[in-house]
Amino acid sequence: MSRGLCRFSAPLLLRPLIGFCDLTSDEVHAIAEHEHIADAIAAVLGASMLHSAHGPEHIRDMFMDDIRAAVRRHDVPHARHLVATLRHFLHEHPDAALRHAAA
C-alpha cells in the first residue's frame, strides 16, 4: 500500500471507531495527545476506559492535564479547545464530574 493511500484511508477507518467508542473525535484526539498514541488506538483505549471502574474520571484527568500543559505553553487557543472538549465530555458523562467531599 502506498504511503499516500494510507494517509487518505486513516480518517476513513477512524470514523467507525469513533462512532463505536461513545466519544467525540475531539475527545479521542485529546486522549491520543495525552497518551502520545494514534487516534485509532486512543478510540479503543477511550472506549475501554469509559466502561471500566473510574475510567471516565481518568479520561477527565487526562483532559485537565492537557489543559494545564497548554496553559503552561501559553497556547491559549488549544487550552480553550480542550476546555470545550472537557465541558462536552462532562455533559455527556456526568459520572466523570469532580466530587466534593462531604463536610
MODELLER restraints for C-alpha pairs under 7 A, 6 or more apart:
rsr = mdl.restraints
at = mdl.atoms
rsr.add(forms.Gaussian(group=physical.xy_distance, feature=features.Distance(at['CA:14:A'], at['CA:40:A']), mean=5.73, stdev=0.5))
rsr.add(forms.Gaussian(group=physical.xy_distance, feature=features.Distance(at['CA:17:A'], at['CA:40:A']), mean=6.88, stdev=0.5))
rsr.add(forms.Gaussian(group=physical.xy_distance, feature=features.Distance(at['CA:17:A'], at['CA:43:A']), mean=6.21, stdev=0.5))
rsr.add(forms.Gaussian(group=physical.xy_distance, feature=features.Distance(at['CA:18:A'], at['CA:24:A']), mean=6.55, stdev=0.5))
rsr.add(forms.Gaussian(group=physical.xy_distance, feature=features.Distance(at['CA:18:A'], at['CA:25:A']), mean=6.33, stdev=0.5))
rsr.add(forms.Gaussian(group=physical.xy_distance, feature=features.Distance(at['CA:18:A'], at['CA:43:A']), mean=5.91, stdev=0.5))
rsr.add(forms.Gaussian(group=physical.xy_distance, feature=features.Distance(at['CA:21:A'], at['CA:43:A']), mean=6.17, stdev=0.5))
rsr.add(forms.Gaussian(group=physical.xy_distance, feature=features.Distance(at['CA:21:A'], at['CA:44:A']), mean=6.81, stdev=0.5))
rsr.add(forms.Gaussian(group=physical.xy_distance, feature=features.Distance(at['CA:21:A'], at['CA:46:A']), mean=6.83, stdev=0.5))
rsr.add(forms.Gaussian(group=physical.xy_distance, feature=features.Distance(at['CA:21:A'], at['CA:47:A']), mean=4.50, stdev=0.5))
rsr.add(forms.Gaussian(group=physical.xy_distance, feature=features.Distance(at['CA:22:A'], at['CA:47:A']), mean=6.79, stdev=0.5))
rsr.add(forms.Gaussian(group=physical.xy_distance, feature=features.Distance(at['CA:26:A'], at['CA:85:A']), mean=6.42, stdev=0.5))
rsr.add(forms.Gaussian(group=physical.xy_distance, feature=features.Distance(at['CA:27:A'], at['CA:85:A']), mean=6.22, stdev=0.5))
rsr.add(forms.Gaussian(group=physical.xy_distance, feature=features.Distance(at['CA:28:A'], at['CA:39:A']), mean=6.21, stdev=0.5))
rsr.add(forms.Gaussian(group=physical.xy_distance, feature=features.Distance(at['CA:28:A'], at['CA:42:A']), mean=5.76, stdev=0.5))
rsr.add(forms.Gaussian(group=physical.xy_distance, feature=features.Distance(at['CA:28:A'], at['CA:43:A']), mean=5.44, stdev=0.5))
rsr.add(forms.Gaussian(group=physical.xy_distance, feature=features.Distance(at['CA:28:A'], at['CA:46:A']), mean=6.93, stdev=0.5))
rsr.add(forms.Gaussian(group=physical.xy_distance, feature=features.Distance(at['CA:29:A'], at['CA:39:A']), mean=5.72, stdev=0.5))
rsr.add(forms.Gaussian(group=physical.xy_distance, feature=features.Distance(at['CA:30:A'], at['CA:63:A']), mean=6.62, stdev=0.5))
rsr.add(forms.Gaussian(group=physical.xy_distance, feature=features.Distance(at['CA:31:A'], at['CA:42:A']), mean=5.80, stdev=0.5))
rsr.add(forms.Gaussian(group=physical.xy_distance, feature=features.Distance(at['CA:31:A'], at['CA:62:A']), mean=6.81, stdev=0.5))
rsr.add(forms.Gaussian(group=physical.xy_distance, feature=features.Distance(at['CA:32:A'], at['CA:38:A']), mean=5.77, stdev=0.5))
rsr.add(forms.Gaussian(group=physical.xy_distance, feature=features.Distance(at['CA:32:A'], at['CA:39:A']), mean=5.32, stdev=0.5))
rsr.add(forms.Gaussian(group=physical.xy_distance, feature=features.Distance(at['CA:32:A'], at['CA:42:A']), mean=5.02, stdev=0.5))
rsr.add(forms.Gaussian(group=physical.xy_distance, feature=features.Distance(at['CA:34:A'], at['CA:62:A']), mean=6.28, stdev=0.5))
rsr.add(forms.Gaussian(group=physical.xy_distance, feature=features.Distance(at['CA:34:A'], at['CA:66:A']), mean=6.42, stdev=0.5))
rsr.add(forms.Gaussian(group=physical.xy_distance, feature=features.Distance(at['CA:49:A'], at['CA:55:A']), mean=4.29, stdev=0.5))
rsr.add(forms.Gaussian(group=physical.xy_distance, feature=features.Distance(at['CA:49:A'], at['CA:56:A']), mean=6.43, stdev=0.5))
rsr.add(forms.Gaussian(group=physical.xy_distance, feature=features.Distance(at['CA:50:A'], at['CA:56:A']), mean=5.19, stdev=0.5))
rsr.add(forms.Gaussian(group=physical.xy_distance, feature=features.Distance(at['CA:56:A'], at['CA:95:A']), mean=6.97, stdev=0.5))
rsr.add(forms.Gaussian(group=physical.xy_distance, feature=features.Distance(at['CA:56:A'], at['CA:96:A']), mean=4.91, stdev=0.5))
rsr.add(forms.Gaussian(group=physical.xy_distance, feature=features.Distance(at['CA:57:A'], at['CA:96:A']), mean=4.55, stdev=0.5))
rsr.add(forms.Gaussian(group=physical.xy_distance, feature=features.Distance(at['CA:60:A'], at['CA:86:A']), mean=6.88, stdev=0.5))
rsr.add(forms.Gaussian(group=physical.xy_distance, feature=features.Distance(at['CA:60:A'], at['CA:96:A']), mean=6.39, stdev=0.5))
rsr.add(forms.Gaussian(group=physical.xy_distance, feature=features.Distance(at['CA:63:A'], at['CA:82:A']), mean=6.77, stdev=0.5))
rsr.add(forms.Gaussian(group=physical.xy_distance, feature=features.Distance(at['CA:63:A'], at['CA:86:A']), mean=6.27, stdev=0.5))
rsr.add(forms.Gaussian(group=physical.xy_distance, feature=features.Distance(at['CA:67:A'], at['CA:79:A']), mean=5.07, stdev=0.5))
rsr.add(forms.Gaussian(group=physical.xy_distance, feature=features.Distance(at['CA:67:A'], at['CA:82:A']), mean=6.02, stdev=0.5))
rsr.add(forms.Gaussian(group=physical.xy_distance, feature=features.Distance(at['CA:67:A'], at['CA:83:A']), mean=6.85, stdev=0.5))
rsr.add(forms.Gaussian(group=physical.xy_distance, feature=features.Distance(at['CA:70:A'], at['CA:76:A']), mean=6.84, stdev=0.5))
rsr.add(forms.Gaussian(group=physical.xy_distance, feature=features.Distance(at['CA:70:A'], at['CA:78:A']), mean=6.39, stdev=0.5))
rsr.add(forms.Gaussian(group=physical.xy_distance, feature=features.Distance(at['CA:70:A'], at['CA:79:A']), mean=5.24, stdev=0.5))
rsr.add(forms.Gaussian(group=physical.xy_distance, feature=features.Distance(at['CA:71:A'], at['CA:79:A']), mean=6.13, stdev=0.5))
rsr.add(forms.Gaussian(group=physical.xy_distance, feature=features.Distance(at['CA:90:A'], at['CA:96:A']), mean=6.19, stdev=0.5))
rsr.add(forms.Gaussian(group=physical.xy_distance, feature=features.Distance(at['CA:90:A'], at['CA:97:A']), mean=6.12, stdev=0.5))
